[in-house]
Amino acid sequence: MLLTHRPLEDKDVPIVCGLAQSEDELFFMFPKAEFPLSSSQLRDAVAQRSDSTVVELGGEVIAFANFYHWEFGGRCSIGNVIVSLAARRHGVGRYLIDQMIGLAISRHRASEVTVSCFNHNVAGLLLYHKLRFQPYAMEERQDKKGDRTVLIHLRLPINAT
């Protein structure tokens, strides 16, 4: 499986909007958005973020992420992470997060990369654990149904070279 990545283009927006196939998936990706994700919701988010990136397989967009916080020499925080249902459990999430870590280092000289994941997103938590992210804080939130959930904040220190 030959994966490639590139910056988000306007033509990708409707495709990325379709990657979250349920309210729960969209909540994991973009908690403030309303399901189904509209192009205007995604464009508004992307306009306030940095390094919006897609992953392609055979020319088809199958994953997306960006930074919702970025500071030169400091912390970069990855958000809006989504992988298409068909591409899950094939290393696409690992590839996407590795590329975002690479961007944090090369473009922003990040000293740490953070990501946040809801407690019931077991696949996400296991992925971040495999990538050596460590939990450092928890925050109580409410899901779209008003039920209590926990947002777990994880970080990966970047070793200076």
Residue pairs with C-beta under 8 A, 6 or more apart in sequence:
1 57
1 90
1 91
2 57
2 58
3 55
3 56
3 57
3 91
3 92
3 95
4 55
4 56
4 57
5 53
5 54
5 55
5 56
5 95
5 96
5 99
6 53
6 54
6 56
7 51
7 52
7 53
7 54
8 16
8 46
8 52
8 53
8 54
8 64
8 66
9 54
12 54
12 61
12 64
13 39
13 42
13 43
13 46
14 39
15 61
16 37
16 42
16 54
16 61
16 64
16 82
17 36
17 37
17 38
17 39
17 41
17 42
18 36
18 37
19 25
19 29
19 61
19 62
19 63
19 64
19 82
19 83
19 84
20 26
20 28
20 29
20 30
20 35
20 36
20 37
20 82
21 85
22 35
23 35
23 144
24 120
25 82
26 33
26 35
26 36
26 37
27 118
27 143
27 144
28 81
28 82
28 117
28 118
28 121
28 124
29 37
29 80
29 81
29 82
30 37
30 41
30 42
30 45
30 79
30 80
31 118
31 141
33 41
33 42
33 45
34 41
35 144
45 66
45 80
46 52
46 66
48 68
49 66
49 67
49 68
49 79
49 80
50 66
50 67
50 70
51 66
51 67
51 70
51 100
51 103
51 107
52 64
52 65
52 66
52 80
53 64
53 65
53 66
53 96
53 99
53 100
53 103
54 61
54 63
54 64
55 61
55 62
55 63
55 64
55 83
55 92
55 95
55 96
55 99
56 62
57 87
57 92
62 83
62 84
62 86
62 87
62 92
63 81
63 82
63 83
63 84
63 87
63 92
63 93
63 95
63 96
64 80
64 81
64 82
64 96
65 78
65 79
65 80
65 81
65 82
65 96
65 97
65 100
66 78
66 79
66 80
67 76
67 77
67 78
67 79
67 100
67 103
67 104
67 108
68 77
68 78
68 79
68 80
69 75
69 76
69 77
69 114
70 76
70 77
70 104
70 108
70 110
71 108
71 110
72 108
72 109
73 108
73 109
73 110
73 111
74 108
74 110
74 111
74 112
75 110
75 111
75 112
75 113
75 114
75 155
76 100
76 103
76 104
76 108
76 110
76 112
76 113
76 114
77 113
77 114
77 115
77 116
78 97
78 100
78 104
78 113
78 114
78 115
79 115
79 116
81 93
81 96
81 97
81 115
81 124
83 92
83 93
83 96
84 92
88 123
89 123
93 123
93 124
93 127
94 127
94 130
94 131
97 115
97 127
97 128
97 131
98 131
100 113
101 113
101 131
101 156
101 158
104 110
104 113
104 158
105 158
110 158
111 157
111 158
111 160
112 155
112 156
112 157
112 158
113 133
113 155
113 156
113 158
114 133
114 153
114 154
114 155
114 156
115 128
115 133
115 153
115 154
116 151
116 152
116 153
116 154
117 124
117 125
117 128
117 151
117 152
117 154
118 124
118 141
118 143
118 149
118 150
118 151
118 152
119 125
119 149
119 150
119 151
119 152
120 149
125 152
128 154
131 156
132 156
133 154
133 155
133 156
134 154
134 155
134 156
135 152
135 153
135 154
136 153
136 154
136 155
137 152
137 153
138 150
138 151
138 152
138 153
139 150
139 151
139 153
140 148
140 149
140 150
140 151
141 148
141 149
141 150
141 151
142 148
142 149
143 149
